[in-house]
Amino acid sequence: MSAVATIPLNPTIGQRLAGLDQGQRMRLALGVVLFVAIGVVGLVMGRQAEWRVLYANLADKDGGAVIAQLGTMNIPYKHAEGGGAILVPADRVHDARLKLASLGLPKGSVSGFEMMESNRFGMTQFQERLTFQRGLEGELTRSIQALSSVQNARVHLALPNQNGFFREQQKPSASVLLSLHPGRTLDRNQLAGIIHLVASSVPEMNPTAVSVLDDTGKLLSSPADGAGGGLGADAEQLQYVQQVEQQYSRRILEILEPIVGKQNVKAQVTAELDFSQTESTTESHKPNQTPETSAIRSQQTVESSAGAGSAPASGVPGATTNQPPAQSAAPINGAAQALTAAGQSSATGPTKRESIVNYEVDKTIRVVKGASGMVKRINAAIVVNNQVVVDAKGKSSSTPLPPEQVEKLTALVREAVGFNKERGDSVNLLNAPFVADKVEVVDIPLWRQPDIQDLARSMVWPVGTLLFAILVLFGMIRPAMSAIGKPPVARSGRVEERGGQLDAIEAEQPARPQLSAPVTSHEPAHTSAGEVRLEDARKLTRDNPAAVANIVKAWINGEVPA
């Protein structure tokens, strides 16, 4: 008696997995593991923090201290390419900087007058003075580094000890070492500003006592003794000549561009300047002037008189002799006056009168000092493009300017530059067609454009991850899931019994080639395919009547057998 096996109508996932072969199970497991790994990697990469620079160009000692402190604070970090910077997550940059600054890191930063706040008890006067000097150097370094062209700076101050017992006090001096950003330079005004800043920050410091050097060792400031001052003067003179030439060129362009067009005129001016300094002194005297218009320097008058009839003084010395003469009794009238005048005239001798008057000499002294940088000669060369004429058909053509217009333009240029024929100025205006440079447009393929390449580099990882996930899903997981969803199929058209139950039945006609059944002794030699299937059904009914009964029952109820 054959064992009766039952076929479950709704098999579980475990039963369907059990129905897979070993290769399908391995592919399904590997596909699930890869798909989960891809999802985890994509999630991690999507949530990866953006890194920002915390500190750059740190010394090895400061960099090691910063990294050790970041590890203590549990802040992730990494080094930039080349090790020139320390990177931390963008959302923790400011927090990390504040915490490191509270700890005094990095120590290589410039310290100023805050060094005076940490004075310890028992410091000597020399230590206090040295701390003050270091703080002043730090403050000056901060101020100089605030300039846009300066990358780094160091200031060294030489502050002598002032003593009231010294007859001659030594003056302070300073040295400044500058490191400029690549491609940056300092002009004369900025250099003078740095020197003035340092000299004004230290009492009794002369600007000539400040030396400024660059990182190559080149002396930027003029020496105190004046050595090499000619080089600086020559550089300033050359710069002034360039400014004068640019000013004249700008005048020419401003007056011609509105007439011929902005891109249709080119001008170059060469100016010859005289930087020699001359000084002349002139002394002039005016001719003799009248006494009324002349200034008197000194005046001397000498008068002397000697009478012939006058007798020398005589008599006995005494009181009587010293008495004044008695009052005259002569009447006061014209006759008496005439008599007195005649008597006086006869009694008075020759009289001598001498007068000496010295007048100031009129003199004019004139000192004339010639100005430096006077224009000695100007040479101007101007090229004007041909004018573009558009005909009635809209076709443009280039034609030369008329001679009359060229003469007018030349006259305008002469007036603009202040043409002076006596000093040998020259103005040459040429009308010629400009050669237009042909710009070859290179058609760069789309895949070679920098923007597209950057976009492709940024999309390689997410797109590659997505494609790999799709490949795993459709190449490994989906075929295994499809095999799980299909009902079990009986092999070779026979029913296998396992544990008294039917594992699989042939629910549908299998897609296999129609082979002729083997010829037996009780069967005819020529058997059709329908007869073979009918014989197989009869054999199934004899071997498994319960299974056939369930199939027929399902047909009657209108259900599809599992």
Residue pairs with C-beta under 8 A, 6 or more apart in sequence:
2 543
2 544
3 497
3 500
4 500
4 544
4 546
5 495
5 497
5 498
5 500
5 501
5 502
5 503
5 544
5 546
5 547
6 501
6 502
6 546
6 550
7 501
7 502
7 503
7 504
7 505
7 547
7 550
7 561
7 562
8 15
8 562
9 561
9 562
10 562
11 19
11 487
11 488
11 562
13 484
16 484
16 485
17 25
17 484
19 484
19 488
20 28
20 480
20 483
20 484
24 479
24 480
24 483
25 480
27 476
27 479
27 480
28 476
28 477
28 480
28 481
30 476
31 472
31 473
31 475
31 476
31 477
31 480
32 477
34 468
34 472
34 476
35 469
35 472
35 473
35 477
38 465
38 468
38 469
38 472
39 469
41 465
42 462
42 465
42 469
45 461
45 462
45 465
49 76
49 89
49 90
49 91
50 89
50 90
51 78
51 87
51 88
51 89
51 90
52 87
52 88
52 89
52 90
52 93
53 80
53 85
53 86
53 87
53 93
54 66
54 77
54 85
54 86
54 87
54 88
54 93
54 96
54 97
55 62
55 63
55 66
55 85
55 86
55 106
56 80
56 84
56 85
56 86
57 84
57 85
58 66
58 86
58 106
58 108
59 106
59 108
61 107
61 108
62 105
62 106
62 107
62 108
63 86
63 106
65 105
65 106
65 107
66 86
66 100
66 105
66 106
67 77
67 86
69 99
69 100
69 103
69 105
70 77
70 86
70 88
70 96
73 96
73 99
75 88
75 89
75 92
75 96
76 88
76 89
77 86
77 87
77 88
78 86
78 87
79 85
79 86
79 87
80 86
80 87
88 96
100 106
110 138
110 141
110 142
110 145
111 134
111 135
111 138
112 135
112 138
112 139
112 142
113 135
113 136
113 138
113 139
114 135
115 131
115 134
115 135
115 138
116 131
116 132
116 135
119 128
119 131
123 131
129 159
129 161
133 157
133 159
136 157
136 201
136 202
137 155
137 156
137 157
139 201
140 155
140 157
140 176
140 197
140 198
140 201
141 153
141 154
141 155
143 197
144 150
144 153
144 155
144 176
144 178
144 194
144 197
145 151
145 152
145 153
147 190
147 194
148 184
149 180
149 181
149 184
149 185
149 186
149 190
150 178
150 179
150 180
150 181
151 179
151 180
151 181
152 178
152 179
153 176
153 177
153 178
153 179
154 176
154 177
155 174
155 175
155 176
155 177
155 198
156 174
156 175
156 176
156 177
157 172
157 173
157 174
157 202
158 172
158 173
158 174
158 175
159 172
159 202
160 169
160 170
160 171
160 172
162 169
163 169
171 204
171 205
171 206
171 209
172 202
172 203
172 204
172 205
172 209
173 205
173 209
173 210
173 211
174 198
174 199
174 202
174 205
174 209
174 210
174 211
175 210
175 211
175 212
175 213
176 194
176 198
176 210
176 211
176 212
176 213
177 213
177 214
177 215
178 186
178 194
178 212
178 213
178 214
178 215
178 220
179 214
179 215
180 186
180 214
180 215
186 194
186 220
188 236
188 239
191 212
191 220
191 221
194 212
195 207
195 210
195 212
195 221
196 207
198 205
198 210
199 205
199 206
199 207
199 209
199 210
208 222
208 224
209 224
210 221
211 219
211 221
211 223
212 219
212 220
212 221
213 219
213 220
214 220
219 228
222 228
222 229
222 232
223 229
237 273
237 275
237 373
240 273
240 373
241 271
241 273
244 271
244 273
244 375
245 269
245 270
245 271
248 269
248 271
248 378
248 380
248 416
248 417
249 267
249 268
249 269
251 416
251 417
252 265
252 267
252 269
252 380
252 382
252 413
252 416
252 417
253 265
253 267
255 412
255 413
255 416
256 265
256 267
256 382
256 384
256 409
256 412
256 413
257 264
257 265
259 409
260 384
260 385
260 387
260 409
261 385
263 385
264 384
264 385
264 434
265 382
265 383
265 384
265 385
266 382
266 383
267 380
267 381
267 382
267 383
268 380
268 381
268 382
269 378
269 379
269 380
269 381
269 417
270 378
270 379
270 380
271 375
271 377
271 378
271 379
272 375
272 376
272 377
272 378
272 379
273 373
273 374
273 375
273 376
274 372
274 373
274 374
274 375
274 376
275 372
275 373
276 370
276 372
277 369
277 370
277 372
278 369
278 370
279 367
279 368
279 369
279 370
280 367
280 368
280 370
281 365
281 366
281 367
281 368
282 364
282 365
282 366
282 367
282 368
283 363
283 364
283 365
283 366
284 363
284 364
284 366
285 361
285 362
285 363
285 364
286 362
286 364
289 362
291 357
291 359
294 359
294 360
294 362
295 359
295 360
296 357
296 358
296 359
296 360
297 358
297 359
297 360
298 356
298 357
298 358
299 355
299 356
299 357
299 358
300 355
300 356
300 357
301 353
301 354
301 355
301 356
302 352
302 353
302 354
302 355
302 356
303 351
303 352
303 353
303 354
304 351
304 352
304 353
305 348
305 349
305 350
305 351
305 352
306 349
306 350
306 351
307 347
307 348
307 349
308 349
308 350
309 346
309 347
309 349
310 347
310 348
310 349
315 321
330 336
330 339
330 340
375 423
376 423
377 423
377 424
377 425
378 417
378 418
378 419
378 420
378 425
378 426
379 425
379 426
380 413
380 417
380 425
380 426
380 427
380 428
381 428
381 430
382 409
382 413
382 427
382 428
382 429
382 430
383 429
383 430
383 431
383 432
384 401
384 406
384 409
384 429
384 430
384 431
384 432
385 398
385 431
385 432
385 433
385 434
386 398
386 399
386 400
386 401
386 431
386 432
386 433
386 434
387 398
387 399
387 400
387 401
388 396
388 397
388 398
388 399
389 396
389 397
389 398
389 399
390 396
390 397
391 397
398 433
400 431
401 409
401 431
406 429
406 431
409 429
410 427
410 429
413 419
413 427
413 429
414 427
417 425
417 427
419 425
419 427
446 452
447 453
447 456
487 504
487 507
487 562
488 503
488 504
489 504
489 506
489 510
490 496
490 503
490 504
490 505
490 506
491 504
493 506
493 510
493 536
495 502
495 503
495 504
495 505
495 540
495 543
495 544
495 547
496 502
496 503
496 504
497 503
502 544
502 547
505 547
505 551
505 561
507 560
507 561
507 562
514 529
516 527
516 529
516 532
517 523
517 527
517 532
517 535
519 525
519 527
540 547
540 548
541 548
550 561
551 561
554 560
554 561
555 561
